[in-house]
Amino acid sequence: NWVGNFLIGFSPPWLMEKIGFKTFWIFAAINLLAAIVSCRLPETKGKSLEEIQVLFHTWLHGKEVPADLFLCTDDDVSDTDSDSDL
């Protein structure tokens, strides 16, 4: 966040000096790209972390996955419990 703010704050004067008003087109393109990406991302409001993981896996890879693919099983939970007793 700090690096992004630094670049946005300090690059326009330098860019205006070097390329003039064309600086506007650089920032316009970045904002257009951000708008397109934000419209394409799936909604995650009200979903559990497991549902979000399946949702993004499907969105990125383009194929459905079983809903329990990323979920912990009872065996995974019991293994962690026995490790904590050490």
Residue, then its C-alpha position, 0 to 999 in steps of 0.5 A: n500500500w505504501v509503495g503504491n501510494f508513493l508511486i501514485g504521488f511521486s510519479p505524475p510530476w516526473l512523468m509530466e516532465k518527461i512525456g507531458f499530457k500522455t501521462f493521463w493515458i497511462f493512468a486511464a489505462i490502469n484504471l480501465l484495467a482495474a475496472i474490468v478486473s473488478c467486474r470479472l471477479p466473483e462475489t465473495k460476500g457471505k461465503s465461507l473460506e472454503e466456498i471462496q477457495v472452491l469459487f476461485h479455483t473454478w474461476l481461475h481454472g475454468k472447471e468445476v471441482p468437488a466442493d469437498l476438495f479443499l475441506c479438512t477431514d476428520d483424519d486431518v483434525s485428529d492428526t493435528d490434535s495428536d501433534s499438539d500433545l507432544 
